[in-house]
Amino acid sequence: MLAALFRRSSLFYEDGREALLAHPEYLEFALPTEGEWSCRVAVCDDGTILGFATALFPGGWAELEDLFVDPGFMRRGVGTILVDDIAAVAARRQVDRIEVTANPNALEFYEKAGFVADGDVETPLGRGIRMHRHGR
């Protein structure tokens, strides 16, 4: 179920769709198999999965690896809840810094969620914005 949501959400924005379809390997979802990580899932009372977030904990910081919300539930606070939940997991692990490489379509969301841009980075699928957030 997470894989289907991952694909739907990934293909939602038209400006990135062509690059993703040209590289279908980036549309294959898998949870991490190594290292410390956490996956948080937002679910409705009826069991519908609204979104999920995955964070890796490689040391004294956290990397927000995945943040995907079902397109039908975007802009309803699901992403914010998931980011705050990952921040709570990080705090329990005594980690105060969360980093992410944001898609330009998500820049406004991440800024509202308390992330600060550190600069542009090139990814295999184009431009990304490296960002960080401290604490909860």
Secondary structure, DSSP 8 states (H G I E B T S, - for coil): -HHHHHHHHHTSSHHHHHHHHH-GGGG------SSSEEEEEEE-TTS-EEEEEEEE--SSSEEEEEEEE-GGGTTTTHHHHHHHHHHHHHHHTT--EEEEEE-GGGHHHHHHTT-EEEEEEEETTEEEEEEEEE--
